[in-house]
């Protein structure tokens, strides 16, 4: 993988790599993710040809065996010329999980970052429009967190019922 040589030359020791079947992964720990993530993704895009952000999603590792960090944001990148794919996993922890926004690199990250914030509470400083996208703006929780109760915190009674005729 020639792009790994480029990353090692620029970011030696800042990340780990792993592979499973055909998936190559670059993993950034929570200690280094906030400072290294944006330059690493910029390098993958501009120097290594990974010009398409195919996926951006969140994971909550609460209660996972051997997990050392709480939240993970996964960036699925594709090189549209060669068809290569790489997954970049960046970790963040409580009490205020944050990772830099990548909207400046890929405009398509806009709504995906908003979804991860809405569902998991991971903030993206530098995002041009950090409003909620799936939940009402008054909603205080993040429903895909593992510690969020299945029936919620009782906040649903505050929202008016929308009938089919009103929608």
Secondary structure, DSSP 4 states (H G I P E B T S, - for coil): -HHHHHHHHHHTTS-EEEEETTEEEEEE-HHHHHHHHHHHHHHHHHTT---EEEEEEEEE-TT-TT---SEEEEEEEE-TTT--EEEEEEEE-SSS-B----TTT-TTHHHHHHHHHHHH--B-TT-S----SSS-TT----TTSTTS-TTTTSGGGGSPPPPTTT-
